Amino acid sequence: MHVQRGQWPCTCMLVLVVMWAVSDVMGTACQQCDCMVKDPENNLGGITNIVAACEEGKVTWFTTNGALRITLNPTKSGLFRICFRVESDAYKTVVSQEIMVTRRQNYRLKTTPQDIKLSPLLTTSGLSKVNCIDGSGPTRLYVETEGEEEVLTVAKVKVEYDVEKIAAGLRLSPHEVCRPCTEQELLRSVCSSHFVAVGTIDDVTHDVDTSRILVTASRVISQKEAIFQKPAGWTRPHELKGVVHAPVRCGIRHGEGQFLFTGRVRLGQPMLQCAPRYEQWRAVLKMAQENGQLECTLHL
């Protein structure tokens, strides 16, 4: 497959245009959520296609000749947020999103040519930050490396990914994740989140992109991983400590009183989704129970 580089009209962004072959899309399926890929010996300068089997996992790419195309297929219909993080231990790595562009049909040949525009998402050496994009169908990431000198060790690139379903009719803007949850979103969150806990905020610290919220949980309703734990030497048996995260742009500050904390683990990091005051949550819960709107059984 020949790749040409050039300037995209009307933007300052560098894009790549490649010809798309339907047989290329199928690729090789990862049978596990964590998949290891090695370029075939005869694939120098070619493209290795991978179809991810899970909605969260990791692809480790060895030798890094040519390029790697990762197809992420949500298992359910609707809108999804796809987040990924890249770690490269030898080369500078460039990740782009493949966007399909259909050209005018050739009636003589009875074909509909399709081009792919590669829209750059990130360039990294080492561990990248988390990058997220929205989509409603299969999303394809195009990964390639850049290096001027031969690497003596086995080069590898790790791509961690997470596919999260977004509520119907909701388009995520950069600040959408910062607004308070509606009652319907709150009820859905307590039934589907990776962690649900009641507690207080001890401290909030911020870095460039993320706020780190230290929580003392008086009651852990559910947790997928051990987010809230008993610290060494902690003398209060009914309280656990944990840290959850949120985008720094949300401006989260220390607040008094009890809160309900719900969220999901994204790429190993517990991300806060809903955090109403506990009194507000009890009122929403009571109304939902009276109206039969609760979608799960909660052990409170």
Disulfide bonds with the S-S distance in Angstrom:
Cys30-Cys35 2.45
Cys33-Cys54 1.99
Cys83-Cys132 2.01
Cys178-Cys250 2.05
Cys181-Cys274 1.99
Cys191-Cys296 2.05
